[in-house]
Amino acid sequence: MAAENFDLIVIGGGPAGYVAAIRAAQLGMKTACVEMRKAYGGTCLNVGCIPSKALLESSEHYHVTKTKLAKHGVLVGEVKLDLPAMMKRKDAVVRQLTNGIGGLLKKNKVEAMIGKGRLAGTEGELKKVEVQGEAGTRTLLAPRVLLATGSEPASLPFLPFDGKTVVSSTEALALPEVPKHLLVVGGGVIGLELGSVWLRLGAKVTVVEYLDRILPAMDRQCASELQKALVKQGMEFRLSHKCLGARKEGAGLVVEAQDMTANANVSFECDVVLVATGRKPYSVGLGLESVGLGTDKAGRVETDAHYQTKVKGIYAVGDLIAGPMLAHKAEEEGIAAVELMAGQAGHVNYEAIPGVVYTWPEFASVGATEEELKAKGIEFKTGTFPFMANGRAKTMEETEGLVKVLADAKSDRVLGVHIVGPRASDLLPEAVAVMEFGGSAEDIARTCHAHPTLSETVKEAALAVDKRALHM
């Protein structure tokens, strides 16, 4: 079969890849987007962000019905869990969205290809990509290739996945029944979110974390607030515990760990172990060596400020390069990369990349943490405001958490905003926008916020930076 020519070949159809392909087509490039799954959307839509949020939403409805409705004067009969129906809904949401991406690619005249794409050398200035699909191998040529292959769950050598009793986040999204005891190894975003799902549905959940705190990359005070809320819900934490491995015992598992504070070994009996200790770039099998590229120790590809590798015409974005492994960060990089290819001013402000933990309460954060500012010797002011003092939160019976605004001590420029509370993810964009435009805490404080809304907590925290909160 003769080689097919394009202006740009994108390998990977996740958030970075498909968005980059669409933007490239909008800019007039003849573009191909290669995805090895049968459905576009990458990890995020297929086995990550979307299915996990669908289960978080469904499990929250179940939990609220069982524990909170009576306080609102809504009395219901016996509440039962229909796990197959919950999973069916989750799968339907995923299917609708992945099908939608296929439609978007077609609408923008992107050549969508299902198959395993890999670099296969060069022909002059053209880069060769081979796509192995069900119907055979297609050969593509283009002056530019964008690598956007994402990441996959990182395993532990002493706790290998078996897909049933020792699972990754992928299998944890589709457990056939609620575990009696789910042990989560890792107190990061994935572990807390999926742990919350199964906790709400009736499992005992124990989080084993190597460090002395959860969510180590996020603000310590707010992480502590979230941990307190999760403990109240029944989640158990074993911090400063080093997991050593697991053995089968009867129908379940026994997980061994070292309590590093007490310098003693402990064991946990459980049904399922979720290993949620991070993700690794999907860079193996990409054919990098065929064009003279390699990876660092973490499996990442190095790029310059324009997302170009040391090989002219080959670019990389998303989880494949340095930075937080976030779908929205990957999307912004994909857009910036193709705009730069087209001679435009592509841009990503890495100081204003939001992050969210979709537990309840939620934890949303942007910018520097208090610990980071102290480590850099940056003088700052802090303003906090609790949801307990917010009228809308009171009416919702959702008063846990706080808003924290960090501003430069001299210029008042917002350096970071951290929110633990109801709908924190929906409150954060205001702070992201202010930071994107170099705004100050005073800018937030002087902006009129509707009453009664949760967003007033952000205004009050900004006022508190100068010790002039009105409702506390």
C-alpha positions, 0 to 999 in steps of 0.5 A: 500500500502506498504511503499517505501524505499529511501535513501533521500526524498526531499519535494519540487520540486522548485530550492532547491528541484529538484537540491538537488534531482539531486545532491543526485542521482549523489552521488548514493542516491536512491532519491524521489522528492515530489512536490505538483504542477502539474509541477516541478520548484516551485514558481520560474519557475511556478509563479515567476522568469521565468514568470516575466522575460518573461513578463519583456522581452516582455514588454521591447520590446514593450516599446523600439519599441514605444519610442526608435527605432526612435532614432536609425533610425528605423521607425515603424508604429502604435504599438499595444499590443497583451496581450493574445499573450504576456501571451501565450508566457510567459506560453510557456516558463514556460511550456518548462522549467518545462517539462525540469525539469521533464526530468532531474529528469528522466534522473538522476533516481530520483523518481518524485512524484506529491502530497502533501508531509508531515512528518508523524513521524518516524519508528526507525531511518527512517523518514516517509513521506506521499504523498497525490496524486490524486491516493491516499496516498503513504508512503515513508521511508528514513533515511534522509528527505530534506525540500525544500518547498519554500515560498508564498506571504505574505498578509496584514490583512487589505488588503486581497487578492481577486485574482482580484482587490487585487492581489499577484504577482501570479495574477499580472503575468496574469491580463486579461487586462492592468489596468488603474491605478495599485497601488503597495504596497511595494517598493521591488524587486517584486513590482518594477519588476511587476510595470515595466511590467504594466507601459510599457504596458500602466498602471499608476503605483504608488508605496506606500512604508512604508519606506523613500526609495525603496529596503531597503536591497540594496545600498542606492545610487544605489537604488536612481539612479534606482528610478530616472530612474523609475520616468523618465519612469513614475512610481510614488512613495509615500515613507514614506506612510503607507497603511491603507486598501482599499474599493470598489468604483464603478468598482474600489478601493480607497486605504487609506494611511497615509503620515507619513512625513506630518502626513496626510491621503491620498487616491488613486483611482485605478483598481488593488492593487498589495500587494508586501510586501514580502513572508513567508516560506511555512511551514504550513501543513508539519507535523513538529510537528509529529517529534518534530519540530516547526518554529520561529515567521517568520515561518522558520525552524532552522538548523545547519551549515550543514542544519540539524534540531534538529532532526537528519536526517531531513534537511531544505534549501531555503526559509524555513530557514534564509537568502535572499529568492533567487532561486540561494541561495536555489539551492546552499544550496540544493547542499551543504546539500546533499554533506554534507550528503554524507561526502563531503565539501558542501559550501555556501559563504553567503558573495557572494550571488548576488541579481538582480532587473530586471527592466530597468536599472537593479540593480545587487548587491553582498556583503556589502553595504556602509551603512552596512560597516559604521554600522560595523565600517569597513574602506573602499574605494569607486570607482564609474564609470558612464555608461555615460562615457562608449563607449558601453553604448553610442552606445546602447543609455543606459547610465543611472546608475553607477558601485560602488566598495567597497574595504577594506581600508587596504587590498583592498579586494572587500567587495561589488559591486553594479551596476545600468545600462544596463545588470547589471545582466550579469556584476555582476558575475565577481565581485561575482567570485572575491569575492568568491576567496577573490580578490581585487579591484586591481585584477579587475583593472589589468584584461584586459576587451574587448573594447568596452564592458559594462564590462569596467565600472567594471574595471574603478570603480575598478580603481577609488577605488585608484582614477585612473580611466582612462575615467572619 
